[in-house]
């Protein structure tokens, strides 16, 4: 809801996005469970090239 209110982008009905997030969340859950920190070497590049997408994803 916050993404819609802030950016006026509807993601709720995007099935492909949901499936990709599920695939991403399973390894994340394991890393969180065992306290494994993983640094993303591409993060700086992602922030520059995909600024809007990164900003939307960083919403709390």
PDB file with one MODEL, atoms N, CA, C and O in Angstrom:
MODEL        1
ATOM      1  N   UNK A   1       0.820  -1.186   0.000  1.00  0.00           N
ATOM      2  CA  UNK A   1       0.000   0.000   0.000  1.00  0.00           C
ATOM      3  C   UNK A   1       0.870   1.257   0.000  1.00  0.00           C
ATOM      4  O   UNK A   1       0.532   2.254  -0.638  1.00  0.00           O
ATOM      5  N   UNK A   2       1.987   1.200   0.718  1.00  0.00           N
ATOM      6  CA  UNK A   2       2.868   2.363   0.797  1.00  0.00           C
ATOM      7  C   UNK A   2       3.451   2.717  -0.579  1.00  0.00           C
ATOM      8  O   UNK A   2       3.572   3.892  -0.925  1.00  0.00           O
ATOM      9  N   UNK A   3       3.803   1.704  -1.344  1.00  0.00           N
ATOM     10  CA  UNK A   3       4.357   1.968  -2.679  1.00  0.00           C
ATOM     11  C   UNK A   3       3.309   2.652  -3.552  1.00  0.00           C
ATOM     12  O   UNK A   3       3.625   3.574  -4.304  1.00  0.00           O
ATOM     13  N   UNK A   4       2.065   2.198  -3.450  1.00  0.00           N
ATOM     14  CA  UNK A   4       1.010   2.826  -4.239  1.00  0.00           C
ATOM     15  C   UNK A   4       0.792   4.267  -3.793  1.00  0.00           C
ATOM     16  O   UNK A   4       0.659   5.161  -4.629  1.00  0.00           O
ATOM     17  N   UNK A   5       0.754   4.498  -2.486  1.00  0.00           N
ATOM     18  CA  UNK A   5       0.524   5.846  -1.986  1.00  0.00           C
ATOM     19  C   UNK A   5       1.666   6.797  -2.347  1.00  0.00           C
ATOM     20  O   UNK A   5       1.436   7.968  -2.646  1.00  0.00           O
ATOM     21  N   UNK A   6       2.888   6.287  -2.316  1.00  0.00           N
ATOM     22  CA  UNK A   6       4.041   7.142  -2.583  1.00  0.00           C
ATOM     23  C   UNK A   6       4.304   7.330  -4.073  1.00  0.00           C
ATOM     24  O   UNK A   6       4.537   8.448  -4.532  1.00  0.00           O
ATOM     25  N   UNK A   7       4.265   6.219  -4.835  1.00  0.00           N
ATOM     26  CA  UNK A   7       4.682   6.254  -6.238  1.00  0.00           C
ATOM     27  C   UNK A   7       3.536   6.056  -7.229  1.00  0.00           C
ATOM     28  O   UNK A   7       3.733   6.216  -8.434  1.00  0.00           O
ATOM     29  N   UNK A   8       2.342   5.712  -6.742  1.00  0.00           N
ATOM     30  CA  UNK A   8       1.181   5.433  -7.592  1.00  0.00           C
ATOM     31  C   UNK A   8       1.468   4.307  -8.579  1.00  0.00           C
ATOM     32  O   UNK A   8       1.117   4.381  -9.757  1.00  0.00           O
ATOM     33  N   UNK A   9       2.117   3.260  -8.064  1.00  0.00           N
ATOM     34  CA  UNK A   9       2.435   2.071  -8.864  1.00  0.00           C
ATOM     35  C   UNK A   9       1.727   0.882  -8.217  1.00  0.00           C
ATOM     36  O   UNK A   9       1.873   0.649  -7.016  1.00  0.00           O
ATOM     37  N   UNK A  10       0.965   0.133  -9.006  1.00  0.00           N
ATOM     38  CA  UNK A  10       0.233  -1.021  -8.491  1.00  0.00           C
ATOM     39  C   UNK A  10       1.049  -2.280  -8.759  1.00  0.00           C
ATOM     40  O   UNK A  10       1.313  -2.629  -9.910  1.00  0.00           O
ATOM     41  N   UNK A  11       1.446  -2.958  -7.684  1.00  0.00           N
ATOM     42  CA  UNK A  11       2.222  -4.192  -7.814  1.00  0.00           C
ATOM     43  C   UNK A  11       1.449  -5.399  -7.293  1.00  0.00           C
ATOM     44  O   UNK A  11       1.904  -6.535  -7.427  1.00  0.00           O
ATOM     45  N   UNK A  12       0.308  -5.162  -6.713  1.00  0.00           N
ATOM     46  CA  UNK A  12      -0.454  -6.207  -6.026  1.00  0.00           C
ATOM     47  C   UNK A  12      -0.807  -7.384  -6.926  1.00  0.00           C
ATOM     48  O   UNK A  12      -0.753  -8.527  -6.473  1.00  0.00           O
ATOM     49  N   UNK A  13      -1.161  -7.150  -8.162  1.00  0.00           N
ATOM     50  CA  UNK A  13      -1.625  -8.218  -9.045  1.00  0.00           C
ATOM     51  C   UNK A  13      -0.546  -8.761  -9.975  1.00  0.00           C
ATOM     52  O   UNK A  13      -0.856  -9.442 -10.953  1.00  0.00           O
ATOM     53  N   UNK A  14       0.701  -8.470  -9.684  1.00  0.00           N
ATOM     54  CA  UNK A  14       1.794  -8.912 -10.546  1.00  0.00           C
ATOM     55  C   UNK A  14       2.283 -10.289 -10.078  1.00  0.00           C
ATOM     56  O   UNK A  14       3.102 -10.390  -9.165  1.00  0.00           O
ATOM     57  N   UNK A  15       1.773 -11.331 -10.711  1.00  0.00           N
ATOM     58  CA  UNK A  15       2.097 -12.703 -10.324  1.00  0.00           C
ATOM     59  C   UNK A  15       3.586 -13.000 -10.492  1.00  0.00           C
ATOM     60  O   UNK A  15       4.188 -13.626  -9.620  1.00  0.00           O
ATOM     61  N   UNK A  16       4.186 -12.563 -11.594  1.00  0.00           N
ATOM     62  CA  UNK A  16       5.606 -12.825 -11.829  1.00  0.00           C
ATOM     63  C   UNK A  16       6.470 -12.185 -10.747  1.00  0.00           C
ATOM     64  O   UNK A  16       7.438 -12.788 -10.285  1.00  0.00           O
ATOM     65  N   UNK A  17       6.126 -10.987 -10.352  1.00  0.00           N
ATOM     66  CA  UNK A  17       6.865 -10.323  -9.281  1.00  0.00           C
ATOM     67  C   UNK A  17       6.765 -11.117  -7.989  1.00  0.00           C
ATOM     68  O   UNK A  17       7.761 -11.299  -7.288  1.00  0.00           O
ATOM     69  N   UNK A  18       5.578 -11.585  -7.676  1.00  0.00           N
ATOM     70  CA  UNK A  18       5.398 -12.396  -6.457  1.00  0.00           C
ATOM     71  C   UNK A  18       6.252 -13.662  -6.492  1.00  0.00           C
ATOM     72  O   UNK A  18       6.877 -14.016  -5.492  1.00  0.00           O
ATOM     73  N   UNK A  19       6.282 -14.334  -7.620  1.00  0.00           N
ATOM     74  CA  UNK A  19       7.067 -15.564  -7.726  1.00  0.00           C
ATOM     75  C   UNK A  19       8.564 -15.279  -7.582  1.00  0.00           C
ATOM     76  O   UNK A  19       9.281 -16.034  -6.925  1.00  0.00           O
ATOM     77  N   UNK A  20       9.027 -14.205  -8.188  1.00  0.00           N
ATOM     78  CA  UNK A  20      10.444 -13.849  -8.060  1.00  0.00           C
ATOM     79  C   UNK A  20      10.790 -13.460  -6.629  1.00  0.00           C
ATOM     80  O   UNK A  20      11.876 -13.784  -6.147  1.00  0.00           O
ATOM     81  N   UNK A  21       9.893 -12.778  -5.953  1.00  0.00           N
ATOM     82  CA  UNK A  21      10.137 -12.418  -4.554  1.00  0.00           C
ATOM     83  C   UNK A  21      10.177 -13.648  -3.658  1.00  0.00           C
ATOM     84  O   UNK A  21      10.987 -13.719  -2.734  1.00  0.00           O
ATOM     85  N   UNK A  22       9.314 -14.609  -3.925  1.00  0.00           N
ATOM     86  CA  UNK A  22       9.325 -15.855  -3.153  1.00  0.00           C
ATOM     87  C   UNK A  22      10.657 -16.577  -3.343  1.00  0.00           C
ATOM     88  O   UNK A  22      11.235 -17.077  -2.378  1.00  0.00           O
ATOM     89  N   UNK A  23      11.139 -16.631  -4.572  1.00  0.00           N
ATOM     90  CA  UNK A  23      12.430 -17.276  -4.836  1.00  0.00           C
ATOM     91  C   UNK A  23      13.561 -16.549  -4.112  1.00  0.00           C
ATOM     92  O   UNK A  23      14.526 -17.178  -3.679  1.00  0.00           O
ATOM     93  N   UNK A  24      13.448 -15.254  -3.982  1.00  0.00           N
ATOM     94  CA  UNK A  24      14.464 -14.455  -3.305  1.00  0.00           C
ATOM     95  C   UNK A  24      14.364 -14.617  -1.782  1.00  0.00           C
ATOM     96  O   UNK A  24      15.382 -14.629  -1.091  1.00  0.00           O
ATOM     97  N   UNK A  25      13.152 -14.741  -1.268  1.00  0.00           N
ATOM     98  CA  UNK A  25      12.936 -14.761   0.173  1.00  0.00           C
ATOM     99  C   UNK A  25      13.377 -16.068   0.834  1.00  0.00           C
ATOM    100  O   UNK A  25      13.757 -16.057   2.005  1.00  0.00           O
ATOM    101  N   UNK A  26      13.338 -17.167   0.132  1.00  0.00           N
ATOM    102  CA  UNK A  26      13.722 -18.444   0.745  1.00  0.00           C
ATOM    103  C   UNK A  26      15.201 -18.452   1.147  1.00  0.00           C
ATOM    104  O   UNK A  26      15.506 -18.783   2.293  1.00  0.00           O
ATOM    105  N   UNK A  27      16.126 -18.100   0.253  1.00  0.00           N
ATOM    106  CA  UNK A  27      17.528 -18.030   0.698  1.00  0.00           C
ATOM    107  C   UNK A  27      17.748 -16.941   1.748  1.00  0.00           C
ATOM    108  O   UNK A  27      18.574 -17.106   2.646  1.00  0.00           O
ATOM    109  N   UNK A  28      17.013 -15.827   1.642  1.00  0.00           N
ATOM    110  CA  UNK A  28      17.124 -14.769   2.639  1.00  0.00           C
ATOM    111  C   UNK A  28      16.717 -15.274   4.016  1.00  0.00           C
ATOM    112  O   UNK A  28      17.366 -14.957   5.013  1.00  0.00           O
ATOM    113  N   UNK A  29      15.653 -16.054   4.074  1.00  0.00           N
ATOM    114  CA  UNK A  29      15.196 -16.615   5.344  1.00  0.00           C
ATOM    115  C   UNK A  29      16.274 -17.506   5.969  1.00  0.00           C
ATOM    116  O   UNK A  29      16.502 -17.450   7.178  1.00  0.00           O
ATOM    117  N   UNK A  30      16.922 -18.308   5.163  1.00  0.00           N
ATOM    118  CA  UNK A  30      17.994 -19.183   5.670  1.00  0.00           C
ATOM    119  C   UNK A  30      19.163 -18.346   6.182  1.00  0.00           C
ATOM    120  O   UNK A  30      19.701 -18.626   7.254  1.00  0.00           O
ATOM    121  N   UNK A  31      19.560 -17.320   5.423  1.00  0.00           N
ATOM    122  CA  UNK A  31      20.665 -16.463   5.867  1.00  0.00           C
ATOM    123  C   UNK A  31      20.326 -15.749   7.166  1.00  0.00           C
ATOM    124  O   UNK A  31      21.183 -15.617   8.040  1.00  0.00           O
ATOM    125  N   UNK A  32      19.099 -15.292   7.305  1.00  0.00           N
ATOM    126  CA  UNK A  32      18.691 -14.612   8.532  1.00  0.00           C
ATOM    127  C   UNK A  32      18.655 -15.589   9.704  1.00  0.00           C
ATOM    128  O   UNK A  32      19.059 -15.244  10.814  1.00  0.00           O
ATOM    129  N   UNK A  33      18.179 -16.788   9.461  1.00  0.00           N
ATOM    130  CA  UNK A  33      18.074 -17.804  10.513  1.00  0.00           C
ATOM    131  C   UNK A  33      19.445 -18.139  11.099  1.00  0.00           C
ATOM    132  O   UNK A  33      19.566 -18.348  12.306  1.00  0.00           O
ATOM    133  N   UNK A  34      20.467 -18.191  10.266  1.00  0.00           N
ATOM    134  CA  UNK A  34      21.797 -18.567  10.713  1.00  0.00           C
ATOM    135  C   UNK A  34      22.750 -17.379  10.841  1.00  0.00           C
ATOM    136  O   UNK A  34      23.946 -17.564  11.068  1.00  0.00           O
ATOM    137  N   UNK A  35      22.233 -16.177  10.699  1.00  0.00           N
ATOM    138  CA  UNK A  35      23.049 -14.978  10.883  1.00  0.00           C
ATOM    139  C   UNK A  35      24.141 -14.810   9.842  1.00  0.00           C
ATOM    140  O   UNK A  35      25.225 -14.313  10.148  1.00  0.00           O
ATOM    141  N   UNK A  36      23.859 -15.220   8.615  1.00  0.00           N
ATOM    142  CA  UNK A  36      24.835 -15.119   7.530  1.00  0.00           C
ATOM    143  C   UNK A  36      24.637 -13.794   6.814  1.00  0.00           C
ATOM    144  O   UNK A  36      23.575 -13.538   6.247  1.00  0.00           O
ATOM    145  N   UNK A  37      25.660 -12.957   6.840  1.00  0.00           N
ATOM    146  CA  UNK A  37      25.603 -11.671   6.145  1.00  0.00           C
ATOM    147  C   UNK A  37      26.211 -11.836   4.767  1.00  0.00           C
ATOM    148  O   UNK A  37      27.294 -12.402   4.619  1.00  0.00           O
ATOM    149  N   UNK A  38      25.521 -11.346   3.772  1.00  0.00           N
ATOM    150  CA  UNK A  38      25.991 -11.457   2.396  1.00  0.00           C
ATOM    151  C   UNK A  38      26.058 -10.065   1.794  1.00  0.00           C
ATOM    152  O   UNK A  38      25.034  -9.401   1.639  1.00  0.00           O
ATOM    153  N   UNK A  39      27.243  -9.629   1.459  1.00  0.00           N
ATOM    154  CA  UNK A  39      27.431  -8.316   0.846  1.00  0.00           C
ATOM    155  C   UNK A  39      27.185  -8.424  -0.661  1.00  0.00           C
ATOM    156  O   UNK A  39      27.661  -9.354  -1.312  1.00  0.00           O
ATOM    157  N   UNK A  40      26.450  -7.476  -1.196  1.00  0.00           N
ATOM    158  CA  UNK A  40      26.156  -7.473  -2.623  1.00  0.00           C
ATOM    159  C   UNK A  40      27.175  -6.586  -3.332  1.00  0.00           C
ATOM    160  O   UNK A  40      27.149  -5.366  -3.165  1.00  0.00           O
ATOM    161  N   UNK A  41      28.073  -7.179  -4.124  1.00  0.00           N
ATOM    162  CA  UNK A  41      29.091  -6.377  -4.805  1.00  0.00           C
ATOM    163  C   UNK A  41      28.514  -5.496  -5.914  1.00  0.00           C
ATOM    164  O   UNK A  41      29.193  -4.592  -6.401  1.00  0.00           O
ATOM    165  N   UNK A  42      27.287  -5.749  -6.310  1.00  0.00           N
ATOM    166  CA  UNK A  42      26.657  -4.978  -7.378  1.00  0.00           C
ATOM    167  C   UNK A  42      25.778  -3.848  -6.854  1.00  0.00           C
ATOM    168  O   UNK A  42      25.189  -3.112  -7.646  1.00  0.00           O
ATOM    169  N   UNK A  43      25.679  -3.697  -5.539  1.00  0.00           N
ATOM    170  CA  UNK A  43      24.737  -2.758  -4.953  1.00  0.00           C
ATOM    171  C   UNK A  43      24.931  -1.327  -5.450  1.00  0.00           C
ATOM    172  O   UNK A  43      23.957  -0.663  -5.804  1.00  0.00           O
ATOM    173  N   UNK A  44      26.147  -0.853  -5.480  1.00  0.00           N
ATOM    174  CA  UNK A  44      26.399   0.525  -5.931  1.00  0.00           C
ATOM    175  C   UNK A  44      25.950   0.718  -7.379  1.00  0.00           C
ATOM    176  O   UNK A  44      25.341   1.732  -7.719  1.00  0.00           O
ATOM    177  N   UNK A  45      26.251  -0.251  -8.211  1.00  0.00           N
ATOM    178  CA  UNK A  45      25.855  -0.187  -9.615  1.00  0.00           C
ATOM    179  C   UNK A  45      24.329  -0.230  -9.750  1.00  0.00           C
ATOM    180  O   UNK A  45      23.753   0.491 -10.565  1.00  0.00           O
ATOM    181  N   UNK A  46      23.686  -1.069  -8.954  1.00  0.00           N
ATOM    182  CA  UNK A  46      22.227  -1.160  -8.982  1.00  0.00           C
ATOM    183  C   UNK A  46      21.610   0.174  -8.574  1.00  0.00           C
ATOM    184  O   UNK A  46      20.656   0.635  -9.200  1.00  0.00           O
ATOM    185  N   UNK A  47      22.150   0.792  -7.531  1.00  0.00           N
ATOM    186  CA  UNK A  47      21.617   2.077  -7.058  1.00  0.00           C
ATOM    187  C   UNK A  47      21.701   3.152  -8.135  1.00  0.00           C
ATOM    188  O   UNK A  47      20.803   3.985  -8.259  1.00  0.00           O
ATOM    189  N   UNK A  48      22.757   3.134  -8.896  1.00  0.00           N
ATOM    190  CA  UNK A  48      22.941   4.154  -9.940  1.00  0.00           C
ATOM    191  C   UNK A  48      22.080   3.874 -11.175  1.00  0.00           C
ATOM    192  O   UNK A  48      21.422   4.777 -11.692  1.00  0.00           O
ATOM    193  N   UNK A  49      22.085   2.642 -11.638  1.00  0.00           N
ATOM    194  CA  UNK A  49      21.394   2.311 -12.888  1.00  0.00           C
ATOM    195  C   UNK A  49      19.890   2.168 -12.735  1.00  0.00           C
ATOM    196  O   UNK A  49      19.132   2.470 -13.656  1.00  0.00           O
ATOM    197  N   UNK A  50      19.460   1.704 -11.562  1.00  0.00           N
ATOM    198  CA  UNK A  50      18.040   1.434 -11.334  1.00  0.00           C
ATOM    199  C   UNK A  50      17.564   2.209 -10.106  1.00  0.00           C
ATOM    200  O   UNK A  50      17.036   1.634  -9.154  1.00  0.00           O
ATOM    201  N   UNK A  51      17.760   3.508 -10.152  1.00  0.00           N
ATOM    202  CA  UNK A  51      17.495   4.344  -8.978  1.00  0.00           C
ATOM    203  C   UNK A  51      16.048   4.242  -8.502  1.00  0.00           C
ATOM    204  O   UNK A  51      15.801   4.056  -7.310  1.00  0.00           O
ATOM    205  N   UNK A  52      15.100   4.361  -9.411  1.00  0.00           N
ATOM    206  CA  UNK A  52      13.696   4.305  -9.016  1.00  0.00           C
ATOM    207  C   UNK A  52      13.352   2.933  -8.433  1.00  0.00           C
ATOM    208  O   UNK A  52      12.716   2.855  -7.382  1.00  0.00           O
ATOM    209  N   UNK A  53      13.758   1.871  -9.089  1.00  0.00           N
ATOM    210  CA  UNK A  53      13.474   0.529  -8.588  1.00  0.00           C
ATOM    211  C   UNK A  53      14.096   0.307  -7.210  1.00  0.00           C
ATOM    212  O   UNK A  53      13.466  -0.270  -6.323  1.00  0.00           O
ATOM    213  N   UNK A  54      15.318   0.762  -7.039  1.00  0.00           N
ATOM    214  CA  UNK A  54      15.994   0.613  -5.751  1.00  0.00           C
ATOM    215  C   UNK A  54      15.268   1.424  -4.680  1.00  0.00           C
ATOM    216  O   UNK A  54      15.085   0.946  -3.561  1.00  0.00           O
ATOM    217  N   UNK A  55      14.861   2.631  -5.008  1.00  0.00           N
ATOM    218  CA  UNK A  55      14.161   3.480  -4.051  1.00  0.00           C
ATOM    219  C   UNK A  55      12.839   2.840  -3.625  1.00  0.00           C
ATOM    220  O   UNK A  55      12.484   2.866  -2.447  1.00  0.00           O
ATOM    221  N   UNK A  56      12.123   2.275  -4.573  1.00  0.00           N
ATOM    222  CA  UNK A  56      10.860   1.605  -4.258  1.00  0.00           C
ATOM    223  C   UNK A  56      11.115   0.388  -3.364  1.00  0.00           C
ATOM    224  O   UNK A  56      10.394   0.173  -2.389  1.00  0.00           O
ATOM    225  N   UNK A  57      12.119  -0.394  -3.688  1.00  0.00           N
ATOM    226  CA  UNK A  57      12.433  -1.592  -2.904  1.00  0.00           C
ATOM    227  C   UNK A  57      12.899  -1.259  -1.496  1.00  0.00           C
ATOM    228  O   UNK A  57      12.713  -2.060  -0.580  1.00  0.00           O
ATOM    229  N   UNK A  58      13.497  -0.099  -1.310  1.00  0.00           N
ATOM    230  CA  UNK A  58      14.032   0.291  -0.008  1.00  0.00           C
ATOM    231  C   UNK A  58      12.969   0.873   0.923  1.00  0.00           C
ATOM    232  O   UNK A  58      13.277   1.201   2.069  1.00  0.00           O
ATOM    233  N   UNK A  59      11.737   1.008   0.460  1.00  0.00           N
ATOM    234  CA  UNK A  59      10.668   1.550   1.302  1.00  0.00           C
ATOM    235  C   UNK A  59      10.429   0.628   2.493  1.00  0.00           C
ATOM    236  O   UNK A  59      10.351  -0.588   2.321  1.00  0.00           O
ATOM    237  N   UNK A  60      10.313   1.183   3.688  1.00  0.00           N
ATOM    238  CA  UNK A  60      10.064   0.382   4.901  1.00  0.00           C
ATOM    239  C   UNK A  60       8.596   0.381   5.171  1.00  0.00           C
ATOM    240  O   UNK A  60       8.147  -0.228   6.142  1.00  0.00           O
TER     241      UNK A  60
ENDMDL
END
